[in-house]
Amino acid sequence: MAECIFCKIVSGEIPADKVWEDDHAVAFRDIRPIAPVHVLIVPRAHRESFADLTAEDAPFLASLARAIGEIAEKEGVARSGYRLISNTGPDAGQEVFHLHVHLLGGRPLGPMLKKA
C-alpha cells in the first residue's frame, strides 16, 4: 500500500532501527517506546490485522513465532518476561493499519488493562 508507513519501512523507503528480519517478517524498534524494550514485528506483505490473515500467511506466523523468541533473547527479556500486544481495529486502539505485534519488556509492565 502506497501510503502505509510500515510498508515503507519494510521496503526501505523509510529508515528504521531493524533488529530482526527474514523473508516474511521485519522487526524494528518503535520510535516512541513505552518500555525499555519496544519492538514492532510486521509482515512484509501488507495485512491490515490478524483478522485478514489466511492459510497463505502461515509462513509469516512461523516467522513471527521465531522472531518473538529470538528478539526476546537478544534484548535480554526472555527470562524476566515480556508482553505481546496486537491491536485489531479502532476499539482496540490500532493506529497503523498494517498488522504488527508489539514486544514490550525491560521493566515491570503492570496489569494489561485497568479494571472497569
DSSP file (Angstrom, degrees, kcal/mol; ACC not computed):
  #  RESIDUE AA STRUCTURE BP1 BP2  ACC     N-H-->O    O-->H-N    N-H-->O    O-->H-N    TCO  KAPPA ALPHA  PHI   PSI    X-CA   Y-CA   Z-CA
    1    1 A M    >         0   0    0      0, 0.0     3,-1.0     0, 0.0     6,-0.1   0.000 360.0 360.0 360.0 129.5    0.0    0.0    0.0
    2    2 A A  T 3   +     0   0    0      1,-0.3     6,-0.0     5,-0.1     0, 0.0   0.789 360.0  39.6 -62.0 -33.6    1.5    3.3   -1.1
    3    3 A E  T 3  S+     0   0    0      4,-0.0     2,-0.5     5,-0.0    -1,-0.3   0.448  84.5 114.3 -99.4  -0.4    0.6    5.3    2.0
    4    4 A C    <>  -     0   0    0     -3,-1.0     4,-1.9     1,-0.2     5,-0.2  -0.598  53.8-154.7 -79.3 120.3    1.3    2.7    4.7
    5    5 A I  H  > S+     0   0    0     -2,-0.5     4,-1.8     1,-0.2    -1,-0.2   0.867  95.3  51.2 -62.5 -37.0    4.2    3.7    6.9
    6    6 A F  H  > S+     0   0    0      2,-0.2     4,-2.8     1,-0.2    -1,-0.2   0.873 107.1  53.2 -71.1 -34.5    5.1    0.1    7.8
    7    7 A C  H  > S+     0   0    0      1,-0.2     4,-2.2     2,-0.2     6,-0.2   0.894 109.2  50.5 -62.0 -38.3    5.1   -0.9    4.1
    8    8 A K  H  X>S+     0   0    0     -4,-1.9     6,-1.7     2,-0.2     5,-1.4   0.858 110.9  48.0 -68.4 -35.5    7.6    2.0    3.5
    9    9 A I  H ><5S+     0   0    0     -4,-1.8     3,-0.8     4,-0.2    -2,-0.2   0.932 111.3  50.3 -67.4 -46.1    9.7    0.7    6.4
   10   10 A V  H 3<5S+     0   0    0     -4,-2.8    -2,-0.2     1,-0.2    -1,-0.2   0.892 112.3  47.4 -58.6 -40.9    9.6   -2.8    5.1
   11   11 A S  H 3<5S-     0   0    0     -4,-2.2    -1,-0.2    -5,-0.2    -2,-0.2   0.621 114.9-115.9 -77.7 -12.2   10.7   -1.6    1.6
   12   12 A G  T <<5S+     0   0    0     -3,-0.8    -3,-0.2    -4,-0.7    -2,-0.1   0.436  83.9 120.1  90.9  -0.4   13.5    0.5    3.0
   13   13 A E  S   <S+     0   0    0     -5,-1.4    -4,-0.2    -6,-0.2    -5,-0.1   0.854  80.0  37.8 -65.1 -34.9   11.9    3.7    1.8
   14   14 A I  S    S-     0   0    0     -6,-1.7    -2,-0.3    -9,-0.1    -1,-0.2  -0.977  95.5-123.1-115.7 128.8   11.8    4.9    5.4
   15   15 A P        +     0   0    0      0, 0.0     2,-0.3     0, 0.0    -5,-0.1  -0.359  34.1 173.9 -71.4 151.9   14.7    4.0    7.6
   16   16 A A        -     0   0    0     -7,-0.1     2,-1.6    -2,-0.1    14,-0.1  -0.979  43.5-104.8-151.0 157.4   14.2    2.1   10.8
   17   17 A D        -     0   0    0     12,-0.4    12,-2.1    -2,-0.3     2,-0.2  -0.652  47.4-162.4 -85.0  83.6   16.3    0.5   13.5
   18   18 A K  E     +A   28   0A   0     -2,-1.6    10,-0.3    10,-0.2     3,-0.1  -0.470  22.1 174.9 -73.9 137.0   15.8   -3.1   12.4
   19   19 A V  E     +     0   0A   0      8,-2.6     2,-0.3     1,-0.4     9,-0.2   0.493  67.2   8.6-116.6 -10.4   16.6   -5.8   14.9
   20   20 A W  E     +A   27   0A   0      7,-1.4     7,-3.0     2,-0.0    -1,-0.4  -0.950  62.1 163.1-166.8 144.4   15.4   -8.9   13.0
   21   21 A E  E     +A   26   0A   0     -2,-0.3     2,-0.2     5,-0.2     5,-0.2  -0.960   5.0 165.2-164.1 154.3   14.2   -9.9    9.6
   22   22 A D        -     0   0    0      3,-2.4    -2,-0.0    -2,-0.3    41,-0.0  -0.751  61.3 -68.0-146.3-163.2   13.6  -12.8    7.3
   23   23 A D  S    S+     0   0    0     -2,-0.2     3,-0.1     1,-0.2    37,-0.1   0.689 130.1  31.4 -69.0 -17.6   11.7  -13.4    4.1
   24   24 A H  S    S+     0   0    0      1,-0.2    20,-2.3    35,-0.1    21,-0.4   0.620 119.4  29.8-117.1 -18.1    8.3  -13.0    5.8
   25   25 A A  E     - B   0  43A   0     18,-0.3    -3,-2.4    19,-0.1     2,-0.4  -0.969  51.1-157.0-147.0 157.4    8.7  -10.5    8.6
   26   26 A V  E     -AB  21  42A   0     16,-2.5    16,-3.0    -2,-0.3     2,-0.4  -0.994   9.1-161.8-134.1 140.4   10.7   -7.5    9.8
   27   27 A A  E     +AB  20  41A   0     -7,-3.0    -8,-2.6    -2,-0.4    -7,-1.4  -0.986  17.2 164.1-125.6 136.1   11.2   -6.3   13.3
   28   28 A F  E     -AB  18  40A   0     12,-2.2    12,-3.3    -2,-0.4   -10,-0.2  -0.972  41.1 -89.6-147.8 158.7   12.3   -2.8   14.3
   29   29 A R  E     - B   0  39A   0    -12,-2.1   -12,-0.4    -2,-0.3    10,-0.2  -0.450  44.7-112.5 -71.5 139.3   12.4   -0.5   17.4
   30   30 A D        -     0   0    0      8,-2.8     8,-0.1    -2,-0.2    -1,-0.1  -0.497  16.1-139.3 -68.7 138.8    9.3    1.7   18.0
   31   31 A I  S    S+     0   0    0      1,-0.3    -1,-0.1    -2,-0.2    -2,-0.0   0.662 101.9  39.5 -77.1 -14.1   10.2    5.4   17.5
   32   32 A R  S    S-     0   0    0      6,-0.1    -1,-0.3     0, 0.0    -2,-0.0  -0.599  88.7-166.7-128.7  70.8    8.0    6.2   20.6
   33   33 A P        -     0   0    0      0, 0.0     5,-0.1     0, 0.0    71,-0.0  -0.247  20.2-168.8 -65.0 144.5    8.8    3.4   23.0
   34   34 A I  S    S+     0   0    0      1,-0.1     4,-0.1     3,-0.1    70,-0.1   0.302  77.6  31.5-110.7   5.2    6.7    2.9   26.1
   35   35 A A  S    S-     0   0    0      1,-0.1    71,-0.1    71,-0.0    -1,-0.1  -0.959  93.5-100.5-150.9 160.8    9.1    0.4   27.7
   36   36 A P  S    S+     0   0    0      0, 0.0     2,-0.6     0, 0.0    70,-0.2   0.869 119.9  41.0 -55.3 -36.8   12.9   -0.1   27.6
   37   37 A V  E    S+ C   0 105A   0     68,-2.5    68,-1.9    70,-0.1     2,-0.3  -0.966  71.6 156.1-110.7 118.4   12.4   -2.8   25.0
   38   38 A H  E     + C   0 104A   0     -2,-0.6    -8,-2.8    66,-0.2     2,-0.4  -0.796  10.5 165.5-145.4  97.7    9.7   -1.9   22.5
   39   39 A V  E     -BC  29 103A   0     64,-2.3    64,-3.1    -2,-0.3     2,-0.4  -0.916  24.7-146.1-117.7 139.1   10.0   -3.7   19.2
   40   40 A L  E     -BC  28 102A   0    -12,-3.3   -12,-2.2    -2,-0.4     2,-0.5  -0.889   8.2-160.6-103.4 134.5    7.4   -4.0   16.4
   41   41 A I  E     +BC  27 101A   0     60,-2.3    60,-2.1    -2,-0.4   -14,-0.2  -0.974  18.5 174.3-115.7 123.7    7.2   -7.2   14.3
   42   42 A V  E     -B   26   0A   0    -16,-3.0   -16,-2.5    -2,-0.5     2,-0.2  -0.931  32.3-112.7-130.3 149.7    5.4   -6.8   11.0
   43   43 A P  E     -B   25   0A   0      0, 0.0   -18,-0.3     0, 0.0     4,-0.2  -0.530  21.5-132.5 -74.4 149.5    4.7   -9.0    8.0
   44   44 A R  S    S+     0   0    0    -20,-2.3     2,-0.3    -2,-0.2   -19,-0.1   0.886  94.4  70.1 -66.4 -38.2    6.5   -8.0    4.8
   45   45 A A  S    S-     0   0    0    -21,-0.4     2,-0.4     1,-0.1   -21,-0.0  -0.637 100.9-107.1 -80.7 136.7    3.1   -8.4    3.0
   46   46 A H        +     0   0    0     -2,-0.3     2,-0.4    52,-0.1    -2,-0.1  -0.496  48.7 161.8 -68.9 121.7    0.5   -5.8    3.8
   47   47 A R        -     0   0    0     -2,-0.4    52,-4.2    -4,-0.2     3,-0.1  -0.989  34.9-142.7-134.6 135.9   -2.2   -7.2    6.0
   48   48 A E  S    S-     0   0    0     -2,-0.4     2,-0.3    50,-0.3    41,-0.2   0.906  72.2 -32.3 -68.5 -41.2   -4.4   -4.8    8.0
   49   49 A S  S >  S-     0   0    0     50,-0.2     3,-1.8    49,-0.1     4,-0.3  -0.934  73.1 -76.6-162.1 179.9   -4.7   -7.0   11.1
   50   50 A F  G >  S+     0   0    0     -2,-0.3     3,-1.4     1,-0.3    38,-0.1   0.800 122.2  69.3 -59.5 -27.0   -4.8  -10.6   12.3
   51   51 A A  G 3  S+     0   0    0      1,-0.3    -1,-0.3    -4,-0.0    37,-0.0   0.706  96.3  53.5 -64.5 -19.0   -8.4  -10.6   11.1
   52   52 A D  G <  S+     0   0    0     -3,-1.8    -1,-0.3     2,-0.0    -2,-0.2   0.451  82.8 113.6 -96.3  -1.3   -7.1  -10.5    7.5
   53   53 A L    <   -     0   0    0     -3,-1.4     2,-0.2    -4,-0.3    -3,-0.0  -0.419  41.8-177.3 -74.0 146.8   -4.8  -13.5    7.7
   54   54 A T    >   -     0   0    0     -2,-0.1     3,-2.0     0, 0.0     4,-0.1  -0.720  48.6 -84.0-128.4-179.8   -5.5  -16.6    5.7
   55   55 A A  G >  S+     0   0    0      1,-0.3     3,-1.6    -2,-0.2    -2,-0.0   0.795 124.2  67.6 -58.4 -28.1   -3.8  -20.0    5.4
   56   56 A E  G 3  S+     0   0    0      1,-0.3    -1,-0.3     2,-0.1     4,-0.2   0.690  91.1  63.2 -66.0 -17.3   -1.4  -18.4    2.9
   57   57 A D  G X>  +     0   0    0     -3,-2.0     4,-1.9     1,-0.2     3,-0.6   0.326  67.3 107.6 -91.0   8.0    0.0  -16.4    5.7
   58   58 A A  H <> S+     0   0    0     -3,-1.6     4,-2.2     1,-0.2     5,-0.2   0.871  74.4  57.4 -54.9 -40.0    1.3  -19.5    7.6
   59   59 A P  H 3> S+     0   0    0      0, 0.0     4,-2.1     0, 0.0    -1,-0.2   0.889 106.3  50.2 -60.9 -35.6    4.9  -18.7    6.7
   60   60 A F  H <> S+     0   0    0     -3,-0.6     4,-3.0     2,-0.2    -2,-0.2   0.931 108.5  51.9 -64.6 -43.9    4.6  -15.2    8.4
   61   61 A L  H  X S+     0   0    0     -4,-1.9     4,-2.2     1,-0.2    -1,-0.2   0.884 109.6  49.5 -61.8 -37.8    3.1  -16.8   11.5
   62   62 A A  H  X S+     0   0    0     -4,-2.2     4,-2.1     2,-0.2    -1,-0.2   0.909 112.2  48.2 -65.6 -41.2    6.1  -19.2   11.7
   63   63 A S  H  X S+     0   0    0     -4,-2.1     4,-3.2    -5,-0.2    -2,-0.2   0.898 109.2  53.9 -63.9 -40.5    8.4  -16.2   11.3
   64   64 A L  H  X S+     0   0    0     -4,-3.0     4,-2.5     2,-0.2    -2,-0.2   0.930 108.8  48.2 -59.3 -47.0    6.5  -14.3   14.0
   65   65 A A  H  X S+     0   0    0     -4,-2.2     4,-1.6     1,-0.2    -1,-0.2   0.916 114.6  45.5 -61.3 -43.7    7.0  -17.1   16.4
   66   66 A R  H  X S+     0   0    0     -4,-2.1     4,-2.4     1,-0.2     5,-0.2   0.925 112.1  51.9 -65.2 -44.4   10.7  -17.4   15.7
   67   67 A A  H  X S+     0   0    0     -4,-3.2     4,-3.2     1,-0.2     5,-0.4   0.913 105.7  55.1 -59.5 -44.8   11.1  -13.6   15.8
   68   68 A I  H  X S+     0   0    0     -4,-2.5     4,-2.4     1,-0.2     5,-0.2   0.944 112.3  42.0 -55.6 -51.7    9.5  -13.3   19.2
   69   69 A G  H  X S+     0   0    0     -4,-1.6     4,-1.9     1,-0.2    -1,-0.2   0.918 117.7  45.4 -63.4 -44.7   11.8  -15.9   20.8
   70   70 A E  H  X S+     0   0    0     -4,-2.4     4,-2.6     2,-0.2    -2,-0.2   0.896 115.2  46.3 -69.2 -40.5   15.0  -14.6   19.2
   71   71 A I  H  X S+     0   0    0     -4,-3.2     4,-2.9    -5,-0.2     6,-0.2   0.928 111.2  51.7 -68.5 -44.5   14.2  -10.9   19.9
   72   72 A A  H  <>S+     0   0    0     -4,-2.4     5,-2.4    -5,-0.4     6,-1.3   0.910 114.0  44.9 -58.3 -41.9   13.3  -11.6   23.5
   73   73 A E  H ><5S+     0   0    0     -4,-1.9     3,-1.2    -5,-0.2    -2,-0.2   0.953 114.7  47.2 -64.9 -50.4   16.6  -13.4   24.0
   74   74 A K  H 3<5S+     0   0    0     -4,-2.6    -2,-0.2     1,-0.3    -1,-0.2   0.853 113.3  48.7 -61.2 -37.0   18.7  -10.8   22.2
   75   75 A E  T 3<5S-     0   0    0     -4,-2.9    -1,-0.3    -5,-0.2    -2,-0.2   0.474 113.8-116.7 -86.0  -2.6   17.0   -7.9   24.1
   76   76 A G  T < 5S+     0   0    0     -3,-1.2     4,-0.3    -4,-0.4    -3,-0.2   0.727  87.9 104.0  79.5  22.2   17.6   -9.7   27.4
   77   77 A V     >< +     0   0    0     -5,-2.4     4,-2.3    -6,-0.2    -4,-0.2   0.376  43.7  98.3-115.1   3.4   13.9  -10.1   28.4
   78   78 A A  T  4 S+     0   0    0     -6,-1.3     4,-0.1     1,-0.2    -5,-0.1   0.880  95.6  32.2 -60.7 -38.5   13.4  -13.8   27.7
   79   79 A R  T  4 S+     0   0    0     -7,-0.2    -1,-0.2     2,-0.1    -2,-0.1   0.861 121.1  46.9 -87.5 -38.4   13.8  -14.8   31.3
   80   80 A S  T  4 S-     0   0    0     -4,-0.3    -2,-0.2     1,-0.2    -1,-0.1   0.787 115.6-109.6 -76.9 -26.4   12.4  -11.7   33.1
   81   81 A G     <  -     0   0    0     -4,-2.3    25,-0.6    -9,-0.1     2,-0.3  -0.203  30.9-150.0 115.0 156.0    9.3  -11.6   30.9
   82   82 A Y  E     -D  105   0A   0     23,-0.1     2,-0.4    -4,-0.1    23,-0.2  -0.963  13.0-125.4-153.8 164.2    7.8   -9.6   28.1
   83   83 A R  E     -D  104   0A   0     21,-2.8    21,-2.9    -2,-0.3     2,-0.5  -0.930  11.4-153.3-119.7 142.1    4.4   -8.7   26.8
   84   84 A L  E     +D  103   0A   0     -2,-0.4     2,-0.4    19,-0.2    19,-0.2  -0.959  17.3 179.6-112.3 131.5    3.0   -9.1   23.3
   85   85 A I  E     +D  102   0A   0     17,-1.9    17,-3.3    -2,-0.5     2,-0.4  -0.998  12.4 173.2-133.4 133.8    0.3   -6.8   22.1
   86   86 A S        -     0   0    0     -2,-0.4     2,-0.3    15,-0.2    15,-0.1  -0.905  18.8-153.4-137.9 112.2   -1.5   -6.6   18.7
   87   87 A N        -     0   0    0     -2,-0.4     2,-0.5    13,-0.2    13,-0.2  -0.664   5.7-162.6 -85.4 135.6   -4.4   -4.2   18.4
   88   88 A T        -     0   0    0     -2,-0.3     4,-0.3   -39,-0.1     3,-0.1  -0.935  55.1 -14.4-123.0 107.9   -7.1   -5.1   15.9
   89   89 A G  S > >S-     0   0    0     -2,-0.5     5,-2.1   -41,-0.2     3,-0.8  -0.018  90.0 -66.5  90.2 166.2   -9.4   -2.2   14.9
   90   90 A P  G > 5S+     0   0    0      0, 0.0     3,-1.2     0, 0.0    -1,-0.1   0.845 126.3  58.3 -61.5 -39.0  -10.2    1.2   16.3
   91   91 A D  G 3 5S+     0   0    0      1,-0.3    -2,-0.1     2,-0.1    -4,-0.0   0.794 107.3  49.4 -64.7 -25.9  -11.8    0.0   19.6
   92   92 A A  G < 5S-     0   0    0     -3,-0.8    -1,-0.3    -4,-0.3    -3,-0.1   0.542 123.5-105.4 -88.0  -7.7   -8.6   -1.8   20.4
   93   93 A G  T < 5 +     0   0    0     -3,-1.2     2,-0.3    -4,-0.5    -2,-0.1   0.635  56.1 168.6  95.0  15.1   -6.5    1.2   19.7
   94   94 A Q      < +     0   0    0     -5,-2.1    -1,-0.2     1,-0.2     3,-0.1  -0.474   4.7 169.7 -64.4 126.0   -5.0    0.2   16.4
   95   95 A E        +     0   0    0      1,-0.3     2,-0.6    -2,-0.3    -1,-0.2   0.752  64.9  48.3-107.1 -37.1   -3.4    3.3   14.9
   96   96 A V  S    S-     0   0    0      2,-0.1     2,-1.6   -92,-0.0    -1,-0.3  -0.941  76.5-145.4-108.6 120.4   -1.4    1.9   12.0
   97   97 A F  S    S+     0   0    0     -2,-0.6     2,-0.4    -3,-0.1   -48,-0.1  -0.333  70.4  96.7 -90.9  57.0   -3.5   -0.4    9.9
   98   98 A H  S    S-     0   0    0     -2,-1.6   -50,-0.3   -50,-0.1    -2,-0.1  -0.966  90.6 -99.4-134.9 122.2   -0.7   -2.8    8.9
   99   99 A L        +     0   0    0    -52,-4.2     2,-0.3    -2,-0.4   -50,-0.2  -0.097  56.5 162.3 -44.7 131.3   -0.6   -5.9   11.2
  100  100 A H        -     0   0    0    -13,-0.2     2,-0.5   -58,-0.2   -13,-0.2  -0.987  30.7-147.0-154.3 149.4    2.0   -5.5   13.9
  101  101 A V  E     -C   41   0A   0    -60,-2.1   -60,-2.3    -2,-0.3     2,-0.5  -0.975  16.0-142.7-117.7 127.3    2.9   -7.1   17.2
  102  102 A H  E     -CD  40  85A   0    -17,-3.3   -17,-1.9    -2,-0.5     2,-0.6  -0.779   8.2-160.3 -86.7 128.6    4.5   -5.0   19.9
  103  103 A L  E     -CD  39  84A   0    -64,-3.1   -64,-2.3    -2,-0.5     2,-0.4  -0.965  19.9-178.7-107.8 115.4    7.1   -6.9   22.0
  104  104 A L  E     +CD  38  83A   0    -21,-2.9   -21,-2.8    -2,-0.6     2,-0.3  -0.912  17.3 112.1-120.2 140.1    7.5   -4.9   25.3
  105  105 A G  E     +CD  37  82A   0    -68,-1.9   -68,-2.5    -2,-0.4   -23,-0.1  -0.970  17.4 108.1-176.1-168.9    9.7   -5.6   28.2
  106  106 A G  S    S+     0   0    0    -25,-0.6   -24,-0.1    -2,-0.3   -68,-0.0   0.384  92.1  35.4  97.1  -2.6   12.7   -4.4   30.3
  107  107 A R  S    S-     0   0    0    -26,-0.2     2,-0.2   -70,-0.1    -1,-0.1  -0.952 104.4 -70.5-164.5 162.5   10.7   -3.4   33.3
  108  108 A P        -     0   0    0      0, 0.0    -3,-0.1     0, 0.0   -27,-0.0  -0.477  43.2-163.1 -61.1 129.2    7.6   -4.5   35.2
  109  109 A L        -     0   0    0     -2,-0.2    -4,-0.0     1,-0.2   -27,-0.0   0.553  20.4-145.7 -96.9 -10.0    4.7   -3.6   32.9
  110  110 A G        -     0   0    0      2,-0.0    -1,-0.2     3,-0.0     3,-0.0  -0.175  49.1 -17.9  74.1-171.3    1.8   -3.8   35.4
  111  111 A P        -     0   0    0      0, 0.0     3,-0.1     0, 0.0     0, 0.0  -0.295  58.4-128.7 -68.8 153.6   -1.7   -5.0   34.6
  112  112 A M  S    S+     0   0    0      1,-0.2     2,-0.3     2,-0.0   -29,-0.0   0.925  88.3  13.0 -68.1 -44.5   -2.8   -5.2   31.0
  113  113 A L  S    S-     0   0    0     -3,-0.0     2,-0.2     0, 0.0    -1,-0.2  -0.960  79.4-112.4-133.3 149.1   -6.0   -3.2   31.5
  114  114 A K        -     0   0    0     -2,-0.3     2,-0.2    -3,-0.1    -2,-0.0  -0.574  45.1-103.2 -74.1 143.5   -7.4   -1.1   34.2
  115  115 A K              0   0    0     -2,-0.2    -1,-0.1     1,-0.1     0, 0.0  -0.475 360.0 360.0 -68.2 137.7  -10.4   -2.7   35.8
  116  116 A A              0   0    0     -2,-0.2    -1,-0.1    -3,-0.0    -2,-0.0   0.481 360.0 360.0 -73.7 360.0  -13.6   -1.0   34.7
